[in-house]
Amino acid sequence: MPGKISLLDSLPADWRGGLFLGRVLTAAGPSPILIEQGIAYDMSRVAPTISQLVEMLPVSASAGKLLGPLEALDLPLLSPVDLQCVKACGVTFALSAIERVIEERARGDASAATNIRGRLEERVGGSIRAVVPGSPEAAALKAALIEDGLWSQYLEVAIGPDAEVFTKAPVLSTVGAGAEIGIRSDSTWNNPEPEIVLIVDAKGSVIGATLGNDVNLRDFEGRSALLLGKAKDNNASCSLGPLIRLFDEGFTIDDVRAAEVELTIEGTDNYRLEGASSMNQISRDPLELVRQTLSEHQYPDGFALFLGTLFAPVQDRDDPGRGFTHKVGDVVAISTPRLGTLVNRVVTSKDAAPWTMGLTALMTNLAGRGLLSAEQEKETV
């Protein structure tokens, strides 16, 4: 079950002026909510899922059931997406490209990473930051790196014409703000990935954004790119929230492009790490990443798209040269002023709350509440 968090501590700085979507756990089951001018409304009688509510936008909040001021809302937050596919783009920043090459060359061994990092940054650090993916300059850099024996599959997606786009998590498996987030129990080198996540409707229009943690297992993926699925998709390994902020006159895709995403990690061992990801350093525009995701695929329930991160922790936690890795009990906070703060506590995926509400359970719940009946459908037309 999701944990409770302090809503006031997690809301964006200008939350009273924005328009937001979210999901809460009521006594009857999960319900989508719409927040307008700081007031929350239960929209389950209008649209029983967030994916359906997104397709109805713009929708009047007054069509829902008044819950009251958002700061007084006393219901656990769930992940703000439900039936949307959860997609992610990797290696979208130059620094993350370098770190992924290091993972690959070190074969998942954190102790071998330092020397590789120095050699690679000396050769490509400046060049890779300046090059436009897919450009003639990128092709020339690729040729030089091949000649030096430094080429990598990660550099291919960093500066080549095609972005890396993968499926991060099954539908309904993501966790929300305040929930425990899972790391595989057999991983010894891993880190959070603080990211902005775009919400895209069935027509391919970007309607808003939220925050996400695309947990990364550096040892698994470093051993082999074919372990990406096992590295990325585990119980409770993907968090989203706290809310989806809808685009309007006061919040647009340009705010995403300019966002500074901050991260703090606080451990029970008094360890503290701070980092940041500047979206203005992304190698591919967010809308280009959406375009590539949609190029030969349809998403009838919409999708959420992680945009990648600049954050790559190299600060030692224990032994010198071994860099950072999570420990059980770490509290991870991801924040940016226009989207708020997403907080999760780290456990192993085995110990995290099991994922029990899949599609069958959700449809059964909604049907039992009369939200899928013919009468309800007439009410929402």
Buried (B, 14 or more C-beta within 10 A) or exposed (E): EBBEBEBEEBBBEEBBEBBBBBBBBBEBBBBBBBBBEBBBBBBBBBBBBBBBBBBBBEBEBEBBEEBEEBEEBEBBBBBBBBBBBBBBBBBBBBBBBBBBBBBBBBEBBBEBBBEBBEEBBEBBBEBBBEBEBBEEBBBEBBEBBEEEEBBBBBBBBBBBEEBBBEBBBBBBBBBBBBBBBBBBEEBBBBBBBBBBBBBBBBEBEBBBBBBBBBBBBBBBBBBEBEBBEBBBBBBBBBBBBBBBBBBEEEBEBEBBBEBEBBBBBBBEEEBEBEBEBEBEEBBBBBEBBBEBBBEEEEBEBBBBBBBBBBBBBBEEBEEEEBBBBBBBEBEBBBBBEBBBBBBBBBBBBBBBBEBEBEEEEBBEBBEEBEBBEEEBEEEBE
